[in-house]
Amino acid sequence: MKTILRLRLSQADAHYGGNLVDGAKALALFGDAATELLIRHDGDEGLFRAYESVEFLAPMHAGDFLEVTAELILVGNTSRKMTFECKKIIAARPDLSPSAADVLPEAVLCVVAVGTCVVPKDCQRNG
């Protein structure tokens, strides 16, 4: 089972100079994607328990468009293991103009992670 979120990073997401967005924004988006997966699989939001690994691979900036994917890879009695990817699919180009952007010919992998969520036993539909 897999879910995909697409969104644009806003100026409010910028945390550092040069409109750089904090990598923690990707982790928040991973949480949203995990919530959707758990609702689809179990009918309950569950709780994010832990990240097994997180790698920050490329910068994200205000104005960029992201594609976030989450995939359910292991179903335990109450735990759900998932993989996550955050890719930049459109890059802001403030060097050209405040509203310029490039559709990237190939998505740029920005953040990857593996995490585990838990779902209460009485909330599981498919577990």
N, C-alpha and C positions, 0 to 999 in steps of 0.2 A: 504494500500500500504506500502511496506517495502523494504528497501535496506540494503545490507551487504557489508562492506569493510573488506578486510583482508590485513594486512601488517606486516612487521617486523620493530621494532624500531632499529635505527642505533646508532652507537657510537656518531654521531652528535646530536642525540636527548637527550643524557644524559646531565643533567643540574646541578646535585648535586653529592657529593661524593658517591662512591659505584655504579656508573653508574645509579643512580636514575634519572628517567625521570619526568619532571615537569607535574603535572596534567593538565596544560593548553594545553599540546599536545593532550589530549583526546578531549578537547573542540574544537580545530582546526579540528580534525577528524570528530567530530559531525557536524561542519559547512560544511565539504565536503559531508557528507552523506545527510544532509539537502538539499544541492544544487542539488544533484542527484535526490532526491525525487521531488523537485519543478520542475526540468526540465521534469521529467517523467509525472508529474501531470498537469503542466501548460505550459510547453514549455518555461519557463523563470527561471533564477537562483533565482530571488527574493532577499530579504535581510533578514538577521537574525535580529530580533528585540529585543528579550529578553529571558533570561532563567527564568523560574518560580522556578526551583529548580535544584541544582547540589549537588551530594554527591560523595566524594572521599572515596572509600572503601578499596582499596588494592594498593600496590605500583606497578609501572611499571619500568622495567629496560631495558637498551640497550641490544639488542639481543632477547628480548621477541617478540613473535608473537601475534598480537591482532586481534580480530574480533569485528568490530564496526557495530552496527545495529541502524537504524533509522526507525521509524514507524509513518506514518501519522495517527493521531487519531481524528482530528477534522478539518473540512473545513468550514471557514467562508466566507464572501463576498470577503475580500482581505487577510485574515489571515489564516495560516496553523499551527495547533498545532501538535507537534511531541514528541515522547518519544525516548530516546537514551540509549544505553548500550554499554559499552566498556569492553570486556572480554579478559583475557589472556588465550590463548589456547596452547602456547608453552612457557616454561620458560627457559631463559638462565641459564647455570650452570658454571659460571666462576671459581667456587671453584674446579671443576674437571679438566677443561682445557679451554683455551680461546675460543674454538669452540663448547663446549659441551652444550647440551640443552635437556630438557625433554618434551615429549608430555604429557600434563596433562590429567589424566583420566577424570577429570571434569573441565570445564572452570572456571576460577576465575573471579568473577565480580569485576572490578576495579573502574568504574565510571558509574553513572546513572544520567540522567537529563531529564527535561521536558522543551521545549522551543517553541517559536512562531516565525514564519517568516511571512513576508508580500510579496505579489505579486501585481504589478500594475494591475489595473482592465482591462486594454486593452491587457494584456498579458495572460489572463486566458483562457485555453482551456476547462477545466472541471468545472469551478467555477460558 
